[in-house]
Amino acid sequence: MSGHPADVEALLNEIEGHLLVDAARTEARTAAAELTAGIDWLTEHQREEVARRFAERYLALSRTSWQRTVERGEELRAQ
């Protein structure tokens, strides 16, 4: 973001990061709800537990993917 002081750039990057994480959490909850909705033999407690675990795993996979993307971007910039 040329033209902005470094602290403004850092703040904007941090805000963008928070928005991306919030969007990923929403996606995880939505995907978990869709998954568990079709498993009608689960009790409500079991459904909530499966949804929670699914959302946690979804976020962990997203985080890993983002880290790989960052690393690859850094590799390409170095080349």
C-alpha positions as CSV (number, residue, x, y, z in Angstrom):
1,M,0.0,0.0,0.0
2,S,2.3,2.7,-1.2
3,G,1.7,6.2,0.0
4,H,0.6,5.0,3.5
5,P,2.9,5.2,6.5
6,A,4.1,1.8,7.7
7,D,2.0,1.9,10.9
8,V,-1.2,2.5,8.8
9,E,-0.2,-0.4,6.5
10,A,0.4,-2.6,9.5
11,L,-3.0,-1.6,10.9
12,L,-4.8,-2.3,7.6
13,N,-3.1,-5.6,7.3
14,E,-4.1,-6.6,10.8
15,I,-7.7,-5.6,10.1
16,E,-7.7,-7.6,6.9
17,G,-6.3,-10.6,8.8
18,H,-9.1,-10.3,11.4
19,L,-11.7,-10.1,8.7
20,L,-10.3,-13.2,6.9
21,V,-10.3,-15.2,10.1
22,D,-13.8,-14.1,10.9
23,A,-14.9,-15.2,7.4
24,A,-13.2,-18.6,7.9
25,R,-14.9,-19.1,11.2
26,T,-18.3,-18.3,9.6
27,E,-17.5,-20.8,6.7
28,A,-16.4,-23.4,9.3
29,R,-19.6,-23.0,11.3
30,T,-21.8,-23.1,8.2
31,A,-20.0,-26.2,6.8
32,A,-20.3,-27.9,10.2
33,A,-24.0,-27.2,10.4
34,E,-24.6,-28.5,6.9
35,L,-22.6,-31.7,7.7
36,T,-24.4,-32.4,11.0
37,A,-27.9,-31.5,9.8
38,G,-27.9,-34.7,7.7
39,I,-26.9,-37.0,10.5
40,D,-30.3,-37.2,12.3
41,W,-29.3,-40.1,14.5
42,L,-27.0,-38.0,16.5
43,T,-28.2,-36.5,19.8
44,E,-28.1,-32.7,20.0
45,H,-25.0,-32.9,22.3
46,Q,-23.3,-35.3,19.8
47,R,-24.3,-33.0,16.9
48,E,-22.8,-30.0,18.7
49,E,-19.6,-31.9,19.5
50,V,-19.2,-33.1,15.9
51,A,-19.8,-29.6,14.6
52,R,-17.3,-28.1,17.0
53,R,-14.6,-30.6,16.1
54,F,-15.3,-30.2,12.4
55,A,-15.1,-26.4,12.7
56,E,-11.8,-26.7,14.6
57,R,-10.3,-28.9,12.0
58,Y,-11.6,-26.7,9.2
59,L,-9.9,-23.7,10.7
60,A,-6.7,-25.6,11.3
61,L,-6.6,-26.7,7.6
62,S,-7.3,-23.1,6.6
63,R,-4.5,-21.8,8.7
64,T,-2.1,-24.4,7.2
65,S,-3.1,-23.4,3.7
66,W,-2.6,-19.7,4.4
67,Q,0.8,-20.4,5.9
68,R,1.8,-22.4,2.8
69,T,0.6,-19.6,0.6
70,V,2.6,-17.0,2.5
71,E,5.7,-19.2,2.4
72,R,5.3,-19.8,-1.4
73,G,4.8,-16.0,-1.9
74,E,8.0,-15.3,0.0
75,E,9.9,-17.9,-2.1
76,L,8.6,-16.4,-5.3
77,R,9.5,-12.8,-4.2
78,A,13.0,-14.1,-3.3
79,Q,13.5,-15.5,-6.8
